[in-house]
Amino acid sequence: MKKLIYLFMMALVVGACDEGFDELNVDPTKPPQIAAANKLTAVQKFISSERYDNWRAGMIYQSTMMQHIATTAGYWDGDKYTWNRGYASSLMDRYYGNAIKTIEDLLFQLDEEEAPDEMKAIVRILRVFAFSRLTDLYGDVPYSEAGKAVLEGIFLPKYDAQSEIYPDMLNELEESAAALSSGTSGFGAADVIYNGDQAKWKKLANSLMLRLGLRLIKVDPAAAQSWATKAIAGGVMESNDDIFYLQHDNNNRNGISEVFAADGNPRMSKTFIDFLQAGNDPRLPILAARRGDGSTAAEDLIGFPNGLNSAMLLEMTGEENTDAYAEPNRDILAAFEAPMIFQTYAEVQFMIAESNVRWGIGGDAETAYNNGVRAAMKQLSLYTDAATIADADIDTYLAANPYDAANAIEQIANQYWVATFLNEYETFSNWRRVGFPTLVPVNFPGNETGGTIPRRLTWTENEAAVNADNYQAAIAAQGPDILTTRVWWDVE
């Protein structure tokens, strides 16, 4: 009997020890795997990014090169075509360290967890968007080996040719659109852009396909037409409800709004203000306000010329400050909870109008143009109800500024330029693609480009030292790492 009791007690002890064995063998120094849904939220916020790169690559460089913004401040290099390597490489620095790394990790996790294809498709679309920004801004970039340091031990990724990146991105969008249907994805509410709505992601995939397809217009017109046809047929954005944007809040602030909070130097470019005033555009008092007193009256909104410093301004006008000039309307545009807009229905309509002009596809060009103008004006209400433009005011504008078939490409591109204000990555890419609006270059003393508008920004300085072989191979393939080197699709 004692022997039986002893064996029973041993069984209890062994059983009790075994019950927590799995937990005891978990390494307490390593965190558990983060849920894929949480990683998706992080990816979407990483794509919107922070003040650092929105300030440097986005505003300091591109907004001024595209003559939306102007300033006397010397460190706003894009206004004067001077070069600050750290500013120019800021998107590369932030996206690879945050968005790209997390996207690659999330795709690996979704494969490991055998997640549904629709979840993978959403991440693949975000991957294409992030890489399209990088390659459009810099040209050849790490792509096939990027973000693989932990997953595959690739610490020094090669630079892929943009001519190879683009076909892969377009194929990724085509496959992702095919994997999406209707209903809610497995990400659910963790998808802070579309709340898991598969139909909206599908329309986004096709809308991005249209954007990237049209990028090829100078280098491969036949491919541009083919991809534009496929994108429109697949189903693109249908209204402002489909806009691709991230709504920020006080806990996750809009990076451009943080720029406005930190920097009082930006003024609205004379080129931009003059265009809006010439058309009596109802967006003018929403986008601009006089620096000195906040007036939004049209007669008080004076644009500031690009390419001046304080001494040049004093010599030219006798003025010592810029308070009399218009700045971005802080009451509307500078709220920390402002949306970060990536692609809009208005842009899609303008691209459809252009596609019809070029190839006769997509429906009536004039109708699409009018739809684009209306949508671009209506989308400003995303910032605040105070930015709502009445339908009657839009009707008046369209009647006074009707579609002009004889100058359609320029007219469409000019409206695209207005519609993408503050989405300067897209403004810069579309200007290089079509050559409109007609911008007047500046020739600031000591500029880096010989008085021509830059065609790209430059790679991060660390690459020249840490990833030297691949960096030098990229230079050999694409051209010098300078502001005037053109990316593959931006042929002369």
N, C-alpha and C positions, 0 to 999 in steps of 0.2 A: 504493500500500500504506500509506504514512504517513497518507494521508487517511482510509482505512478504519479504521486503528488509532485515530486521533483521534476519529472518530465513535463507535466502540465505547466508548472511555473516557468520553466525554461521556454516553453512555447509562447507564453504570454510576453515574456521579455523580448524574445526574438521578434515577435509580431509587432510589439510596440516600437522597437528600434526600426523595423523595416517600414513602418507607416510613414515616417517622415524622411525616408532615405533620399528621395528625389530632391526635396527642398534642401537637405543638408549638403548635397553635392552641387548646388548652384554656387558659382563663384560670386561672393558678395561684393567684390571690387568691380564687377562688370554690370552695367545696367541691363535690364530686360529689353527685348526688342520693342521699339516704339510702334504703336499701331499705325498701319498704313494710312488710315484716315487722317491722323494727326500730321503725318509727313506731308500729305497733300496740302493741308492748310498752310504749312510752313513754306512749301514750294511756291504757292500762290503769293504769299507775302514777300518771299525772296525775289520773285519776278518784279513785283512793284518796287522793291528795294527801299533804300533809305536815303537820307539827305546826301550822303557822301557822293555817290555817283550821279544822282539826279541833279545835284548842284554842278558838278564838274563836267562830266561828259554831256549831260542833258542840257543844262541851262547855260553854263559858262561858255561852252563850245557851240553846241548845235543851235540853240535858240537865237544866238547872235549872228552866227554864220548865215542863218536862214532869215535874218532881219525881221524876226518877231520882236526881239529885244535889242536894246542898245544901252551903252553905259560909258562913262568916262573912266571907270575903275580899271586900273592897269592889269589886275589879275584876271579880268574877264577876257581871256586870251582869244576866244573865238571872235570877239568883236573887232579884233585888230590883226588876226591871223598870226599871232605869236604862238610860241610853243612852250607848254609845260607838260613834260612827259607824264608826270603823275596824274595830272588832271585828265589828259587824253586817254590814259589807260584805265581809268577808274571803273568803267563798266566791266572790262575784262577782269580786273582785280576782284570785284564784288561778285559777279555772276559765277565765275568758276569756283570760288570759295564757298558760295552759298547755294545758289539755285541749281547749277549743273551737278555738283556733288550729290545733293539731296535727290535730284531727279533720278540719277543713275542708281543710287541706293534703293530708291522706292521701286523702280522697275525690277530690280533684282529681287526684292522682297515679294513683290506681287507674283513673280514667277515661282519663287520658293513656296508660296502659300497657295499656288494654283488658283489665283483670283480670276474672276470672269474677265473675258476679253474687253468688255466695255470699260472696266476700270483701268486696264492697261492703256486702252485707246485714249482716255482722257489725259493720262500722264504723258503719252507720246505726243499729243497735241501741244501740251505745255512745253515739252522738250523742243519741239520744232520752233515754237515762238521764241524761246530763250536763245537758241542757236541762231535763229534768223536775225535777231538783234545784233548778236556778236559778229556774225560774218558780214552783215550789211555795213557795220561800222568799221570793221578792221580788214575784211577780205579773207585771206587764208587764216584759219584758226584751228586749234586743237578741236577735233570733232569725234572721230571714231575711237580715239583712245582717251578722251577727256573724262574726268570724274572717276577713273578706274584705279586710283592709287590703292585704296583699301581692298577693292573687289578683286583686282587682278595684279596688283603690285606694279602698275605703270605710273612711275613718278615723273617721267619726262616724256610727255605725249608729243607725238608728231603733229605738225600743222597740215591739215588736209586742204587740198585745193578747193577754192570756192566752186569751181566748175564741177567738182565731185560732190560737194556738200549739197548743192541745190537739188540735183535729181533725187538724192536720198531723202531730203526733207519733203519734197513733193510726193514721193512714194509713201512716206510715212503718213502724210495727211490723207492720201487716198485710202490706204489700208485702215487707218483709224476711223475714217468716216464710215467705211463699210462695216466696221465692228459695232457701230452704235445704232440703236433703234429708238424706241420710245421708253417712257417710264423713267424711274429714278435709279441711278447707279448705286453700287454698293458703298460709295463714299458718302452718300446722303448729305446731311447738313454740314459735314466737314468740308464740302466743296463750297467755299464762301464766295464763289463767283456765280455759279449757276445752280447751286443747291441740288446738285446731282442730276439735273435735267439732261438726259441723254440727247434729246432732240436739239437742244440749244448747242450742245457740244458738237453735234454733227454739222449744224449750220456754221459753227465757228471753223471747223476743219475745212469746209469748202470755201469759206470766206478768206481764210488764210491762204488756201490754195490759189484763189484768185489774185490775191496780193502778190504772192511769190511768183506765180506764173507771169504776171505782167512785169515783174522785175527783169524778165529776160528779153524785153521788147527790143533792146539795142543789140544784144549779143546773139539771140536766136529767136527771131520773130515767129517762125513756124511753131516752135515749142511754146512760146507765149500764147499764141492763138489756141493751140491744142489744150493747154492747161486751163486757160480762161473758159473755153467751151465746156470742158469737163466740170469745172467748179460750179459754173452757173447752172448746168443741168443737174448737178447733184443736190442743189438747194442751199442757197446762201442766206444771210440774215434777211429777215422780212420786215422788221420794224425796230424802233429804238428799244423795245423790250429785249432784243437780242444782243445789245451792246456788250462787248467784252471789256469789263472793267472790274476793279476791286474797290469796294466801299471801305474807306478807312474810318477810324474812330480815334478817340483821345488816347487809347491804350496802344494803338498801332497807327501812328501818324503818317499822313501823306508826306512823302519826301520832298516834293516840290513846295508844298505849303511850308515845310520847315525851312526851305531856302528863303522864302519871302519873309519869314519871321526873323531869320538871322542876318539878312542882307538887304539894306535899303537902297542899294545902288541901281537895280534894274529899272530901266525906263522902256516904254513902248517905242519900237523903232519907227522912224518917220516913214519908212517904206510901208509898214503895216498900217499905221494910222491913216496915211494918205489914201491907201486903197479902200479902207472901210469908209472914210468920209466921202470919197468920190462916188460911191454907190449909195450913200445915205443908209448905211447898213445898221439895222436895229441892234446888232450885237455890240456896237461900239461902246455905249454906256455900261454894258455888262462886263466887257473885257477890260476897260480902261477907266482910270480916274486921275485927275490932276494931283500930282504929288503934294503940292503945298497945302491945299484945302479940301481935297477929296471930291471936287466938283466933277460931275459926269456930263455936264452940258457940252454939246458937240463943239461949240466955239471955244471951249476951254481946253480941249484935248489936242495938244500939240505933240507930234512925234519927235523923237530925238534922233539926230543923224548918227549912223554907225561910224566907227573908226576915229573917234575923237577922244583925246584926254582933256584934263581940266585946262591946261595951258592953251591947247588948240581952241577949245571952246571960248576962252577969254579973248583970245586974239580975233576969233571970227565974229563974236557977238557982243563982247564986252561984259558978258555974264560970268559969274564965278561959281554959281551952283545950278542945279538942274530941277529945282522945285517947281518951276513953271511948266514943266513937261509932264506928259502922261506917264503913268506907271501901271502895271497890272492891278486891276481893281481888287484890293485886298479884302474888302467887305464880302466879296463873292468868291474869289479864287484862293484865298489864303487860309481858309479854315482847315484845321488839322484833320478834320473828318472828311475832307473833300475826296471825291473819287479819283482814282488813278486810271486813266482811260487808255486802253491798248489798241482796240479796233472798234469802229463804229459802223452802224447801218448806213450813215451818210457816206462814209468812205466807200462802202460796197456799191452804193448807188452811183457814185461818181465813176467807179471802175467799170460798172456795167454800161454806163453812158459812153465811156471811152471805148469799150469793147465793141459797142454797136457802131461807133464812128469808124473804127479801124476795120472791122470784119463783118459788120451786119448781124452780130449775134446779141442775144440778151434782151431784146425788146427795144422800144423806141428810145432814142438817145435823149430827146428833149424831155420826155416824161421822167426818165431816170435822173436827169440833171435837176429838174424841179424837185423831185423827191429828195435828192441829196441835199439841196439848199434848205429845204423845209426841215429835214431831219437834223441837219447840223445846227440850226437855230433852236430847235426844240430840245436837243440833247443838253443844252446849258442848264435846264431845270434840274439835272442831276446834282448840280452844286447846291442849289437852294431854290425854293419857290419864287424868290425875288428875281431870279434870272429867267423866268418864263417869258417868252415872246408870244404875243397874241397872233392868232392866225391871220387877222386882218393886216397886221404889220408885215407879215411874211408875204401875203398876197401883193401888197403894195410894192415891196422890194422886187419881187419877181416880175411884176408888170413894168417897173422902171428899169430893170436889168434882165431883159429876156434872153433866152437861149439864142446863141449866135452860131448857126451851123457853119459859117465860113471860118470861124476861129474857135471851133469847138474844143480842140485839145487844150489850147491855152486857157480858155475860159473854165473848163472843167478842172484843170490843174490849179488855177488860181483859187477856186473855191475849196479844193482839197487842202491847199496851204492854209486857208483860214480855219477850216474844220479841224485841222490837226494842231492848232495852237496848244502848246504845252505837252503834246506828244511829239517832241522834237526828233526822236529817233525816226519816226515815220516821215515827218516833214523833210528831213535831210535826205532820206532814201528816195522819196518820190521826186524831189527836185532834181537829184542826179539822174533819175530815170527818164524824165520827160523834158527837163530844162526850163520849166516854168514853175513859179512866176519869174519874170525877168528881174533879177536882182543886180544892183550896181555894186561891183566889188569896191573895197576900200584899199588904200595903199599906205597904211600906217608906217611910219619910219621904223626900219629894222624888222619888218614882218618876214615870215618864213616862206612865203609862197610867191613872192614877186608881185604881190597885189592881185592874186587870183583866189577865188573862193576855194577852200580846202575840199578835197574829194574823199578823205577818210580821216580817221584818227589813228594813233600809233600804239603799237603793242607795249605791254608792261616792261619796265626797265629790267626787272629781275630775270626775265626770260633770256636776255642777252648774256647774262652771267651764268645762271643756273641751268638753263636748257639751251646752251649755246649752239650745239650742232643742229638741232631742229629749228632754232631761230634763224640761223644762217641759211639753212636750206629753204626756209620760207622766203627770205629776202631774195635768194637766187631765183626762186620760182615766180614771185609776185612783183618784185622791184624794191627799191629802197624804203626803209621804214620811216617815211616822211609824210607830211600832210597832203602832198600833191600826187602821190601814187594812187592810181585808180584801181578799184576792185574789179574783179573779172567781168561782172555784168555791166559795168559803167564804161563801156568803150567809147572812144571819141567819134 
